[in-house]
Amino acid sequence: MIDQFEQRLADLLAERITSSTFERIVRAEVDAAPTAGKAEAVVRVERAAATAVVGDDTREVLPDKSSLRRVLRLSGTSLVRVQAAPGLDAATRNAQRKVLITAVDAVLLALHDADVRSGSAFETGSDLGFALEAFRLADWGPPEVPAVNSIAVEIRYQFEGRFWPVEPVVVGGAIKKMPLRLAVQSGMPDPIVIRAGSADLTIPVPLELQVSDGAEARLAARLLGASPPGSLIGDATGLPPGSVGFPRGTDGIFRVVYRPPPTVVGQAEARIALELAAKDRPTVPLGAVTVVIGS
């Protein structure tokens, strides 16, 4: 991903510079100095640091809105080193310095457009492994270590954005059916009061549920709390641990069956969470019913 970013920066610079002053724009140092009257630019990513909150490693949606991947939020510095051939005498040195400054101007102008500074100019429509949010000029000046075969100016840009490993696109089968459910809930039953040891309690749940393409028309219920009083009587097949399911009746009503405990001390409460059951995926919460059990 860093390799792709560095290459894209070099390509972007080459695309935007129309000046004939440049002999080449490359990603690595070259042994030979530019010819007289010409300049070259060497591009590289100098440093980067993570900007994510410590412990935040959640997957993020990529810019194409089609996939979730682990990403690194990085901010760092890119270096564009502009260099020209040295001069052997004062007149040649002055001429070469003019070439160098002209080349620096071309780089500064090429990378100062609004779409470059916002990062959008780096996009190509393919997966490059990064999406920049900012790319701004930091500073420019002579290199800390003078060049041996050239005169040079180093221009640094600060960048920030998301980076992820470039991966091949996984080709899957076409989506022919998409299970859908539309639920209209008219409210939860009011708290119900019963006595311990009484017969099973049937709780009708007012839920209008429409399904299509194989979606499941089943209500799931589970008792909340570490040791809730009583139990739910239903079919737990295909549901998370602790949940049981209830089918829709022929009249369209879902009926949850609760069995109170044989005895309680004083008064107890059983809270029943109601959810839509789903095959091979989490349940969808709907609400909760409270049952008050007296002694």
C-alpha positions as CSV (number, residue, x, y, z in Angstrom):
1,M,0.0,0.0,0.0
2,I,2.9,2.4,0.7
3,D,4.6,1.3,-2.5
4,Q,1.4,2.0,-4.4
5,F,1.1,5.5,-2.8
6,E,4.7,6.4,-3.6
7,Q,4.2,5.2,-7.2
8,R,0.9,7.1,-7.6
9,L,2.6,10.3,-6.3
10,A,5.3,10.0,-8.9
11,D,2.8,9.3,-11.6
12,L,0.6,12.3,-10.5
13,L,3.6,14.6,-10.6
14,A,4.5,13.4,-14.1
15,E,0.9,13.9,-15.3
16,R,0.7,17.4,-14.0
17,I,4.1,18.8,-14.9
18,T,4.2,20.0,-18.5
19,S,7.4,21.9,-18.1
20,S,10.2,20.8,-20.5
21,T,12.7,21.6,-17.7
22,F,12.4,18.0,-16.3
23,E,14.5,15.3,-17.7
24,R,12.9,12.6,-15.5
25,I,10.6,12.0,-12.5
26,V,11.5,8.8,-10.7
27,R,11.0,7.0,-7.3
28,A,14.6,6.2,-6.6
29,E,18.0,8.0,-6.7
30,V,20.0,7.7,-9.9
31,D,23.7,7.7,-10.1
32,A,24.0,10.2,-13.0
33,A,23.2,13.9,-12.6
34,P,20.7,15.5,-14.9
35,T,22.1,16.9,-18.1
36,A,22.8,20.7,-18.2
37,G,19.7,22.7,-18.5
38,K,17.5,20.0,-17.2
39,A,16.2,18.9,-13.7
40,E,14.9,15.7,-12.2
41,A,12.5,14.9,-9.4
42,V,13.0,12.0,-7.0
43,V,9.8,11.0,-5.0
44,R,9.6,8.9,-1.9
45,V,7.5,8.4,1.3
46,E,9.8,9.6,4.0
47,R,7.9,8.7,7.2
48,A,4.4,7.8,8.5
49,A,2.8,7.4,11.9
50,A,-0.5,5.8,12.9
51,T,-3.3,8.3,13.8
52,A,-5.9,5.8,15.0
53,V,-7.1,5.8,18.6
54,V,-5.2,3.0,20.5
55,G,-7.2,-0.1,20.5
56,D,-9.4,0.9,17.6
57,D,-9.1,-1.9,15.0
58,T,-12.6,-2.2,13.7
59,R,-13.1,-2.8,10.0
60,E,-14.0,0.2,7.8
61,V,-15.9,0.5,4.6
62,L,-13.6,1.3,1.7
63,P,-14.3,4.2,-0.6
64,D,-16.0,1.9,-3.2
65,K,-18.6,1.2,-0.5
66,S,-18.4,-2.5,-1.3
67,S,-16.2,-4.1,1.3
68,L,-14.9,-3.9,4.9
69,R,-11.2,-4.3,5.6
70,R,-8.7,-3.6,8.3
71,V,-7.2,-0.2,7.7
72,L,-4.4,1.9,9.1
73,R,-5.0,5.6,9.5
74,L,-1.7,7.1,8.7
75,S,-0.2,10.6,8.7
76,G,3.3,11.3,7.4
77,T,5.6,13.0,5.1
78,S,6.3,12.6,1.4
79,L,9.5,14.0,-0.1
80,V,10.0,15.4,-3.5
81,R,13.7,16.0,-4.2
82,V,14.3,18.3,-7.1
83,Q,17.9,18.4,-8.4
84,A,19.9,19.8,-11.3
85,A,23.4,19.5,-12.6
86,P,26.1,21.5,-10.8
87,G,28.0,24.2,-12.6
88,L,31.8,24.4,-12.9
89,D,32.0,28.1,-13.1
90,A,29.9,31.0,-11.8
91,A,28.0,31.6,-15.0
92,T,27.0,27.9,-15.3
93,R,26.1,27.7,-11.6
94,N,23.8,30.6,-11.9
95,A,22.1,29.1,-15.0
96,Q,21.7,25.8,-13.3
97,R,20.3,27.5,-10.2
98,K,17.7,29.1,-12.4
99,V,16.8,25.7,-13.8
100,L,16.5,24.3,-10.3
101,I,14.2,27.1,-9.1
102,T,12.0,26.8,-12.2
103,A,11.6,23.1,-11.6
104,V,10.8,23.7,-7.9
105,D,8.1,26.2,-9.0
106,A,6.6,23.6,-11.4
107,V,6.4,21.0,-8.6
108,L,4.8,23.5,-6.1
109,L,2.2,24.6,-8.7
110,A,1.4,21.0,-9.8
111,L,0.8,19.8,-6.2
112,H,-1.1,22.8,-5.0
113,D,-4.4,22.3,-6.9
114,A,-7.4,21.8,-4.7
115,D,-8.0,18.2,-5.7
116,V,-4.4,17.3,-4.8
117,R,-4.6,19.0,-1.4
118,S,-7.9,17.2,-0.6
119,G,-6.4,13.9,-1.8
120,S,-9.0,13.2,-4.5
121,A,-6.5,13.6,-7.3
122,F,-4.8,10.5,-6.2
123,E,-7.8,8.3,-7.0
124,T,-7.7,6.3,-10.2
125,G,-10.8,4.1,-9.9
126,S,-8.8,1.0,-9.1
127,D,-7.8,-0.4,-5.7
128,L,-4.5,1.4,-4.9
129,G,-4.5,0.5,-1.2
130,F,-5.1,4.0,0.1
131,A,-7.5,6.9,0.2
132,L,-6.0,10.3,1.1
133,E,-7.9,12.9,3.1
134,A,-5.3,15.6,2.9
135,F,-2.0,16.3,1.1
136,R,-0.5,19.7,2.0
137,L,2.9,21.5,1.6
138,A,4.9,21.4,4.8
139,D,8.3,23.1,3.9
140,W,11.0,23.2,1.3
141,G,14.7,24.0,1.4
142,P,18.2,22.6,0.8
143,P,18.9,19.0,1.7
144,E,20.4,18.3,5.1
145,V,23.1,16.2,3.3
146,P,24.3,18.1,0.2
147,A,24.2,16.2,-3.0
148,V,27.5,15.1,-4.5
149,N,26.7,15.3,-8.2
150,S,23.9,17.9,-8.2
151,I,22.4,20.9,-6.6
152,A,19.0,20.1,-4.9
153,V,16.0,21.4,-3.1
154,E,13.8,19.1,-0.9
155,I,10.1,19.7,-0.8
156,R,8.1,18.0,1.9
157,Y,4.4,17.4,1.9
158,Q,2.3,16.1,4.9
159,F,-0.4,13.5,4.1
160,E,-3.2,11.9,6.0
161,G,-5.6,9.1,5.1
162,R,-6.5,5.5,5.2
163,F,-4.3,2.7,4.0
164,W,-5.1,-1.0,3.5
165,P,-3.5,-4.0,1.9
166,V,-4.3,-4.4,-1.8
167,E,-6.1,-7.7,-2.3
168,P,-7.5,-9.4,-5.3
169,V,-11.2,-9.1,-5.8
170,V,-13.1,-12.2,-4.6
171,V,-15.4,-13.3,-7.3
172,G,-18.6,-14.9,-6.0
173,G,-21.9,-16.1,-7.3
174,A,-24.6,-13.7,-8.4
175,I,-27.1,-12.7,-5.7
176,K,-30.4,-14.2,-7.1
177,K,-32.5,-13.8,-3.9
178,M,-32.4,-11.5,-1.0
179,P,-34.4,-12.6,2.0
180,L,-36.5,-9.7,3.3
181,R,-38.7,-9.1,6.4
182,L,-41.0,-6.2,7.1
183,A,-42.2,-6.0,10.7
184,V,-44.9,-3.6,12.0
185,Q,-45.1,-3.7,15.8
186,S,-48.1,-2.2,17.5
187,G,-46.6,-2.3,21.0
188,M,-45.6,-4.7,23.7
189,P,-48.1,-6.2,26.2
190,D,-48.4,-4.4,29.5
191,P,-46.7,-6.1,32.6
192,I,-48.5,-9.3,33.4
193,V,-49.2,-10.5,36.9
194,I,-49.4,-14.2,37.7
195,R,-48.9,-16.5,40.7
196,A,-46.0,-18.9,41.2
197,G,-46.9,-22.5,40.4
198,S,-49.8,-21.5,38.1
199,A,-50.3,-23.0,34.6
200,D,-48.2,-22.0,31.6
201,L,-48.9,-18.4,30.5
202,T,-49.5,-17.7,26.8
203,I,-48.5,-14.2,25.8
204,P,-49.9,-13.0,22.4
205,V,-47.5,-10.7,20.6
206,P,-49.1,-8.1,18.2
207,L,-46.7,-8.2,15.3
208,E,-47.5,-7.9,11.6
209,L,-44.6,-9.6,9.8
210,Q,-44.2,-9.9,6.0
211,V,-41.4,-12.2,4.6
212,S,-40.1,-12.9,1.1
213,D,-37.4,-15.1,-0.6
214,G,-37.0,-17.6,2.2
215,A,-36.8,-15.2,5.2
216,E,-37.8,-16.8,8.4
217,A,-41.2,-15.9,10.0
218,R,-40.4,-16.9,13.6
219,L,-40.3,-15.0,16.8
220,A,-37.5,-15.7,19.3
221,A,-37.7,-15.0,23.0
222,R,-35.2,-15.3,25.9
223,L,-35.3,-14.6,29.6
224,L,-33.1,-11.7,30.7
225,G,-30.8,-11.9,33.7
226,A,-28.3,-14.4,35.1
227,S,-30.9,-16.6,36.9
228,P,-34.4,-15.5,35.8
229,P,-37.4,-17.1,37.4
230,G,-39.4,-19.6,35.3
231,S,-38.7,-20.8,31.8
232,L,-39.9,-20.4,28.2
233,I,-41.4,-23.4,26.4
234,G,-40.6,-23.4,22.7
235,D,-38.3,-24.7,20.0
236,A,-34.6,-23.7,20.4
237,T,-33.5,-25.2,17.0
238,G,-31.2,-22.8,15.1
239,L,-31.2,-20.1,17.7
240,P,-28.5,-18.6,19.9
241,P,-28.1,-20.3,23.4
242,G,-30.8,-19.2,25.8
243,S,-33.4,-18.4,23.1
244,V,-36.4,-20.3,22.0
245,G,-38.6,-19.8,19.0
246,F,-42.3,-19.5,18.4
247,P,-44.0,-19.8,15.0
248,R,-46.7,-17.6,13.6
249,G,-50.2,-19.0,14.2
250,T,-52.8,-19.5,11.5
251,D,-54.5,-16.3,12.7
252,G,-51.2,-14.4,12.2
253,I,-50.5,-14.1,16.0
254,F,-47.2,-15.1,17.7
255,R,-47.8,-16.7,21.1
256,V,-44.9,-16.9,23.6
257,V,-45.4,-19.6,26.3
258,Y,-43.9,-18.8,29.7
259,R,-43.9,-21.3,32.6
260,P,-43.7,-19.7,36.0
261,P,-41.6,-21.1,38.8
262,P,-43.3,-23.4,41.4
263,T,-42.5,-21.0,44.2
264,V,-41.0,-17.5,44.8
265,V,-40.1,-15.6,47.9
266,G,-42.2,-12.5,48.1
267,Q,-42.3,-11.2,44.5
268,A,-40.2,-11.8,41.4
269,E,-40.0,-10.4,37.9
270,A,-39.2,-12.2,34.7
271,R,-38.3,-10.0,31.7
272,I,-38.7,-11.6,28.3
273,A,-36.8,-10.2,25.4
274,L,-38.6,-10.6,22.0
275,E,-36.6,-10.8,18.8
276,L,-37.0,-11.8,15.2
277,A,-35.3,-15.1,14.5
278,A,-32.9,-15.4,11.6
279,K,-31.0,-18.2,9.9
280,D,-27.2,-18.1,10.3
281,R,-27.2,-14.5,11.5
282,P,-27.9,-12.5,14.7
283,T,-31.5,-12.0,15.9
284,V,-33.2,-8.6,15.5
285,P,-34.4,-7.0,18.8
286,L,-38.1,-6.0,19.1
287,G,-38.7,-5.2,22.7
288,A,-39.4,-6.9,26.1
289,V,-42.3,-8.1,28.2
290,T,-42.4,-8.1,32.0
291,V,-44.1,-10.8,34.0
292,V,-44.6,-10.2,37.7
293,I,-44.7,-13.4,39.7
294,G,-46.4,-13.4,43.2
295,S,-46.2,-16.0,45.9
